[in-house]
Amino acid sequence: MTFIHSGWGGDRVTGGQGGPVDQRLARDVVAYKPAVVTVMLGMNDAGYQPYNEKLFVTYSEGLKHIVDSLRAALPGVRITLIQPSPFDDVTRAPQFQGGYNAVLLKYGDYVKKLAGEDGLTVADMNAPVVQMLEKAKTGDPKLAEKIIPDRVHPGPGGHLIMAEALLESWHAPMLVSRVVLDAGRAKTVETENAQVADLKSENGLSWTETDGAVPMPIDLGDPVVSLALRSSDFVEQLDQERLRVSGLATGRYALMIDGESVGTFTDREFSAGVNLATLPTPMLKQAQTVYDLTVKHNQIHFARWRMVQVPLQDLKLGEEPATLDQLDKLDAELLANQRAAAQPKPHHFELSPK
């Protein structure tokens, strides 16, 4: 599975700085022969002004043209239309009566209608972000303004909520892993997307666990990200790496993973279940490694596309094809490293009384 980022800031359904829309589709989308395409447009199309019927007609006809063009060029392609992400009229006062996000909601209604008519998947990236902003504003009004600093482009916290909306539209599995152990009988009761081996109850509890996925690489030290997470259901719905241990004697227990301290919890907390995804575990470090390689992949793709291919396309330079080929090979090597870093790894768990 390979993800290719072909979004260009400032685009409209007609295109933008990267060229007219038909050129953008042919060069930046169809050329990669994708099986799945996501499309989110509208923020710029509506013109940052009260509802304008002429602009809306251009948008609706243009989005339909994009869908028809993709289907003609890529038979069988799965298209996900995304309702426009919000303009932040929550943490700051609207700039005109009704606010700009109300205009974007009208555009989003059309997106949903078109998806229904054409049998496409639709993802709503507006309502969940607005709900999160409203709750964040209640909790910390000034910090909430930083979730979408310029009211248009979200920071990492806002993007997490948008990612959740897209994954939910794809019915992606929400669980990282789940392990239920009985300490009294030294028995594995239940596992989901995880394997447990060598469970022993000597001076506490120890076992080897291999999860089928890694947690989301979230920077919980970022106060803005933390506010967005507290104001949403992201962790509950998308980042659950559950460890539940019953049968422990009353007291506090230290959890070590691969010799590293993860935290101390009571027997009641373990009996109810601890979410390892939000703790400093070796699994989180692995996820961060995968994330770092993903960023590097995107940077190489951006350099190849936006700094070489597009600006030089009319110059017909003899070295351009070879340069693009070398950048493609470098990107492929990064992707191979990314996939290798994401492979499941066994980890040694130790639970001991404090």
BELUR-V134177 format. One record per residue. OMEGA is omega in degrees with one decimal (* if undefined). Layout:
omega->{OMEGA/OMEGA}
This chain:
omega->{-178.6/178.0/179.9/-178.7/179.5/177.7/-179.9/-179.1/179.2/-177.8/168.8/178.7/179.8/-176.9/-177.6/-176.3/178.8/-180.0/177.2/-169.6/-178.7/175.6/178.3/-178.5/-176.9/-174.2/-167.4/-179.2/-174.0/-178.3/-178.9/179.0/-177.9/173.7/-178.6/176.8/172.0/-179.3/170.9/176.5/178.4/-177.8/-179.5/-176.3/-175.6/169.0/178.0/-176.8/174.4/-175.7/-178.8/-174.3/-179.3/178.1/-179.6/179.0/177.1/-179.6/-175.4/178.5/-179.3/179.3/176.2/177.7/179.0/179.6/-179.6/-179.4/179.0/-179.1/179.3/-176.4/-175.4/-178.9/179.2/-178.3/175.4/-176.1/172.0/174.4/-176.8/175.2/-171.2/174.5/-168.7/160.8/-172.3/170.8/-177.0/-174.8/174.8/-174.5/175.7/-177.6/174.3/-175.7/179.3/177.1/-177.5/-178.9/175.9/176.3/179.3/177.0/175.2/177.6/178.7/176.4/178.1/178.4/-179.8/179.3/179.8/179.2/179.0/-179.2/-175.2/178.5/-178.0/172.2/177.9/177.4/179.9/178.6/-179.5/-174.8/-179.2/179.7/177.7/178.4/178.1/179.9/179.7/179.4/179.1/178.9/177.6/-177.5/-177.2/-172.8/-176.5/179.9/-179.6/179.0/-176.8/179.2/171.0/-168.0/-178.4/178.8/-178.4/-172.4/-179.2/168.4/-176.5/-179.3/177.7/180.0/177.4/179.9/175.9/178.6/178.7/-179.2/179.9/-178.8/177.4/178.8/178.0/-177.3/178.7/177.9/-175.0/-174.3/170.6/176.3/175.5/-180.0/177.3/-178.5/173.6/-176.5/-178.1/-179.1/-177.1/-174.0/171.5/-176.5/-175.3/173.5/175.2/-176.3/179.6/174.8/179.2/179.2/173.6/178.5/-177.6/179.2/177.8/-177.2/-177.4/-178.9/177.2/178.8/173.6/-177.3/175.4/178.8/179.6/179.1/175.4/178.9/176.0/-179.7/-175.9/176.7/-178.1/175.4/178.2/-175.8/179.9/177.0/-179.8/178.2/179.1/-179.1/178.9/-175.5/-177.6/176.8/-174.6/-176.7/-179.1/-173.4/-170.1/-171.8/-178.1/175.9/-165.1/172.2/179.4/-179.2/176.5/175.4/177.6/173.8/-179.0/179.1/179.2/-174.9/177.4/177.6/175.7/174.6/-176.8/177.5/-179.6/179.7/179.4/179.8/178.6/-175.1/177.5/176.5/178.9/178.6/177.9/179.6/178.3/-179.7/179.4/177.5/-177.8/-174.4/-176.9/-178.5/-177.6/-177.2/172.3/178.8/177.1/177.2/177.1/178.7/179.8/176.5/178.1/179.4/-179.8/178.5/176.7/177.5/179.4/175.9/-179.9/179.8/178.5/178.5/179.1/-179.2/-179.5/-173.0/-169.6/-177.9/-179.8/-172.3/-174.0/-176.7/-177.3/-169.6/-178.0/-176.0/177.7/179.6/-175.8/-177.1/-175.0/-179.0/-179.6/178.7/178.5/179.2/179.6/177.9/176.1/178.9/177.9/178.8/179.0/178.0/176.2/179.9/177.2/177.0/178.9/-179.0/178.4/-179.4/-177.2/-176.3/179.3/179.6/176.6/178.9/-179.0/-178.2/173.4/178.4/-175.1/-179.6/178.4/*}
